[in-house]
Amino acid sequence: MKGIVFTEFLELVEDKFGLEMVDKIISSSELESGGIYTSVGTYSFSEMLQLLQHLSDNTGLSIDTLLLVYAEHFFSVLEDSYPGLLATYKDPIEMISSIENHIHVEVRKIYPDAELPTFEVVEKTKDSLVMIYTSSRAMHHFGLGLMNKTFEHFNSTATIELEKIKEDGTEVRFIINKN
């Protein structure tokens, strides 16, 4: 997993819960990296799982809720770092439907070894989208949070349903209807 995901996660934890919490979740985890991350490094996903689990244990918030909050933070990082990419789109459905064929292509240019989920567009209209998310990491709530922020970015709203195709969350159907 790319280091930017770790550095921004710890930034969020510090902003929302304080530096003591960052220290607490790092100290209570067995991290090969020692909890020292660079944005361009690559680290084991198991480290993120430990950090998320310890944050959940210490805050009483579910991992899914934490991933939603983290996605909102991460979207603002994308807005600040890659405004040209977001400016390419005029509509949230267009942007979300292009994750696989445009956005992830651009991500791979910056981070060639990034392990990204796949998003298969199953059905698309002007105001609706059905996609299948597939990832061994089962971070679909992170994807849901990014989708929510995409609609907010375009001053729009939507109803987004999430249906687990596989119980472990490694394959999920997103059903998006623009309001």
C-alpha positions as CSV (number, residue, x, y, z in Angstrom):
1,M,0.0,0.0,0.0
2,K,1.4,3.4,-0.9
3,G,2.8,5.6,1.8
4,I,0.6,8.5,1.0
5,V,-2.3,6.5,2.3
6,F,-0.5,6.0,5.6
7,T,0.8,9.6,6.0
8,E,-2.6,11.1,5.3
9,F,-4.3,8.6,7.6
10,L,-2.0,9.6,10.5
11,E,-2.5,13.3,9.6
12,L,-6.3,12.7,9.9
13,V,-5.9,10.9,13.2
14,E,-3.8,13.8,14.5
15,D,-6.3,16.4,13.3
16,K,-9.4,14.6,14.6
17,F,-8.1,12.8,17.7
18,G,-4.8,14.4,18.6
19,L,-1.1,13.5,18.6
20,E,-1.4,11.3,21.6
21,M,-3.8,9.1,19.7
22,V,-1.3,8.8,16.8
23,D,1.3,7.7,19.3
24,K,-1.1,5.3,21.0
25,I,-2.2,3.5,17.8
26,I,1.4,3.2,16.5
27,S,2.8,2.0,19.9
28,S,0.1,-0.7,20.3
29,S,0.7,-2.0,16.7
30,E,3.4,-4.4,15.6
31,L,4.6,-2.4,12.5
32,E,7.4,-3.6,10.4
33,S,8.0,0.1,9.4
34,G,8.0,1.2,13.0
35,G,5.2,3.6,12.1
36,I,7.6,5.7,10.0
37,Y,6.1,6.4,6.6
38,T,7.0,8.4,3.5
39,S,4.4,9.3,0.9
40,V,6.3,7.5,-1.8
41,G,7.1,4.4,0.1
42,T,5.3,1.1,0.0
43,Y,4.1,-0.6,3.1
44,S,2.2,-3.7,4.1
45,F,-1.6,-3.5,4.2
46,S,-1.5,-5.4,7.5
47,E,0.0,-2.2,9.0
48,M,-3.1,-0.2,7.9
49,L,-5.4,-2.8,9.3
50,Q,-3.6,-2.7,12.7
51,L,-3.7,1.1,12.8
52,L,-7.4,1.1,11.9
53,Q,-8.3,-1.6,14.4
54,H,-6.4,0.2,17.2
55,L,-8.1,3.5,16.3
56,S,-11.5,1.8,16.3
57,D,-10.7,0.2,19.7
58,N,-9.7,3.5,21.2
59,T,-12.5,5.7,19.7
60,G,-15.4,3.2,19.7
61,L,-16.0,4.0,16.0
62,S,-16.3,1.1,13.6
63,I,-13.6,0.6,11.0
64,D,-16.3,1.3,8.3
65,T,-17.1,4.7,9.9
66,L,-13.4,5.5,10.2
67,L,-12.8,4.6,6.5
68,L,-15.7,7.0,5.5
69,V,-14.2,9.8,7.6
70,Y,-10.7,9.1,6.1
71,A,-12.1,9.1,2.6
72,E,-13.5,12.6,3.2
73,H,-10.1,13.8,4.3
74,F,-8.3,12.0,1.4
75,F,-10.7,13.6,-1.1
76,S,-9.6,17.1,0.1
77,V,-6.0,16.0,-0.4
78,L,-6.8,15.0,-4.0
79,E,-8.6,18.3,-4.6
80,D,-5.5,20.2,-3.4
81,S,-2.9,18.0,-5.1
82,Y,-4.6,17.3,-8.4
83,P,-7.1,20.1,-9.2
84,G,-6.5,19.6,-13.0
85,L,-7.7,16.0,-12.7
86,L,-11.0,17.0,-11.0
87,A,-11.5,19.9,-13.4
88,T,-11.6,17.4,-16.3
89,Y,-15.1,16.5,-15.2
90,K,-18.3,18.5,-15.0
91,D,-20.5,15.8,-13.4
92,P,-20.1,13.3,-10.5
93,I,-21.5,10.4,-12.5
94,E,-19.0,11.0,-15.2
95,M,-16.1,11.2,-12.8
96,I,-17.0,8.1,-10.7
97,S,-17.6,6.1,-13.9
98,S,-14.2,6.9,-15.1
99,I,-12.3,5.7,-12.0
100,E,-11.0,2.6,-13.7
101,N,-10.2,3.9,-17.2
102,H,-8.9,7.4,-16.3
103,I,-8.3,8.2,-12.7
104,H,-6.5,4.9,-11.9
105,V,-4.5,5.2,-15.1
106,E,-3.3,8.6,-13.8
107,V,-2.6,7.2,-10.3
108,R,-0.4,4.5,-11.8
109,K,1.6,7.1,-13.7
110,I,2.5,8.6,-10.3
111,Y,2.7,5.3,-8.3
112,P,3.4,2.5,-10.8
113,D,3.4,-0.2,-8.2
114,A,0.1,0.9,-6.6
115,E,-2.3,-1.9,-5.9
116,L,-5.7,-0.4,-6.7
117,P,-9.2,-1.8,-6.5
118,T,-11.1,-2.4,-9.7
119,F,-14.4,-0.7,-10.5
120,E,-16.4,-2.3,-13.3
121,V,-19.2,-0.2,-14.7
122,V,-22.2,-2.5,-15.1
123,E,-24.9,0.1,-16.0
124,K,-24.8,3.8,-16.6
125,T,-27.3,6.5,-17.4
126,K,-27.1,10.3,-17.0
127,D,-28.4,10.1,-13.4
128,S,-27.5,6.6,-12.3
129,L,-24.6,4.2,-12.1
130,V,-24.1,0.6,-11.0
131,M,-20.5,-0.5,-10.4
132,I,-18.8,-3.6,-9.0
133,Y,-15.9,-2.9,-6.7
134,T,-13.3,-5.7,-6.3
135,S,-10.4,-5.6,-3.9
136,S,-8.7,-8.1,-1.6
137,R,-8.5,-5.2,0.9
138,A,-12.3,-4.8,1.3
139,M,-12.0,-1.0,1.8
140,H,-15.3,-0.4,0.1
141,H,-16.3,2.2,2.7
142,F,-13.3,4.2,1.7
143,G,-14.6,4.1,-1.9
144,L,-18.1,5.1,-0.6
145,G,-16.7,8.1,1.2
146,L,-14.8,9.2,-1.9
147,M,-18.0,8.9,-3.9
148,N,-19.9,10.9,-1.3
149,K,-17.3,13.7,-1.5
150,T,-17.4,13.6,-5.3
151,F,-21.1,14.5,-5.3
152,E,-20.4,17.2,-2.7
153,H,-17.5,18.6,-4.9
154,F,-20.0,19.0,-7.7
155,N,-22.7,20.6,-5.4
156,S,-24.9,17.6,-6.0
157,T,-26.4,14.8,-3.9
158,A,-27.0,11.1,-4.5
159,T,-28.3,8.0,-2.9
160,I,-25.5,5.4,-2.8
161,E,-26.4,1.8,-1.9
162,L,-23.7,-0.7,-1.1
163,E,-24.5,-4.4,-1.6
164,K,-22.0,-7.0,-0.6
165,I,-21.6,-9.6,-3.3
166,K,-19.1,-11.5,-1.2
167,E,-19.7,-11.4,2.5
168,D,-16.1,-10.5,3.3
169,G,-16.5,-7.2,1.4
170,T,-14.0,-8.0,-1.3
171,E,-16.7,-7.7,-4.0
172,V,-19.3,-5.0,-3.6
173,R,-22.0,-3.5,-5.8
174,F,-22.5,0.2,-5.7
175,I,-25.9,1.5,-6.8
176,I,-25.7,5.3,-7.3
177,N,-28.8,7.4,-8.1
178,K,-28.3,11.1,-8.4
179,N,-30.9,13.2,-6.6
